[in-house]
Amino acid sequence: MKSYSIGVIAGDGIGPELVSSAKAVLRSACEGLVRLEFHDEDAGAGTYQRTGQNISPVALSRIKNDYAATLKGPVGLPEVRKPDGTEGGLLGGTLRGGLDAYANVRPIKSIPNVRTPMCSTRPAFDYVIVRENTEGLYLSRGLGVGNSRASTDQMLMTREGVERIVRFAFELARTRDGAPSDRVKRVTCVDKSNVIRTYAFFRDIFDEIAAKYPDIEADHRYADAAGHDLVFSPDKFDVLVMENFLGDILSDVGAATVGGLGMCPSANIGKDSAYFEPIHGSAPLIAGKNLANPTSQILSAAMLMHHIGEFTISAEISAAVHRAFETGLIPLTDSGSPERGTKSVTEAVIKCLGSSAP
């Protein structure tokens, strides 16, 4: 039986509840097939409060070198702040930079029987936002300058950084079935190249790379138009690639069309290491109240299994989630919380393992 060492960051707020749910689903899905050895790592706001660091260099080294992948819950607490006023428990910059996890992969897929602000007759959609994870506007994190009269941040993109994220997007498109509306394999470049020179740089490199993938249709959207189209005609998209800041915003737009942030997973992938997490925060106001929706964490676990090469188990977990919603086993409140509590979602997904089809 294959065995994998998996790092685990339980996180803050609702993080431990979500991670517990995902681990239970993983154990059930892997039973008799593969062995997962979970290794807890101390990281997040609680760690910062105790040690002055959101994660130790030793823990970061283990995540980078010792594990097949890492499952991470949401981290951060609004009251835990650094001396400069920013949150002390957030790990995005630390992990993405420390692991060089340059590709943030955010699938946006409609799920049956989930209420959303969208029209009930909407077409099914299934696309992936590929967000550059280490450059762009967020590279200025902690480096902006200003005073009481003015402030500025810089946006930096490098040729190497843009080339590798665009190639990643095209390679991903080759593995997919195309946009639901026409089954065309397509990569859409999202930018504001009509206004900002850095985005024009991104688009120029996109076009260079696209020419090397004649089997994949190259598409373009300005970011504002993309925001509109992700709501108005999401079935037209297959893979979208974009700069860090734009990807952060537009993936949340996409999440709203699925049913909320609690429905969407993500992957952070580098050359040698990767970690998987929900796209939302730690929601401390509902922590411990049996209100958290673990769907995003469970689907993140499915992405982890795909990444380590366990494709059948990954597909089975994703299919079980969809089956549980489709059959009404997971009713949600208007706020997106599971009506019957967090554990009920875990139980429903486990019940549907082995009885659903992708």
Salt bridges, closest charged atoms under 4 A:
GLU41 OE2 - ARG62 NE 2.64
ASP42 OD2 - ARG50 NH2 2.48
ASP100 OD1 - ARG164 NH2 2.82
ASP126 OD1 - ARG176 NH2 3.54
GLU163 OE2 - ARG159 NH1 3.00
GLU163 OE1 - ARG167 NH2 3.65
GLU171 OE2 - ARG174 NH1 3.72
ASP182 OD2 - ARG186 NH2 2.70
ASP191 OD2 - ARG203 NE 2.90
ASP207 OD1 - HIS220 NE2 2.74
GLU208 OE1 - ARG159 NH1 2.96
ASP215 OD2 - ARG174 NE 2.88
GLU217 OE2 - ARG186 NE 2.63
ASP219 OD2 - ARG221 NH1 2.80
ASP224 OD2 - LYS192 NZ 3.53
ASP229 OD2 - ARG221 NE 2.76
ASP229 OD1 - HIS228 ND1 2.80
ASP238 OD1 - ARG176 NE 2.77
ASP248 OD1 - ARG131 NH1 3.89
GLU277 OE1 - LYS72 NZ 2.52
GLU277 OE2 - ARG96 NH2 3.71
GLU310 OE2 - LYS2 NZ 3.93
ASP334 OD1 - ARG115 NH2 3.30
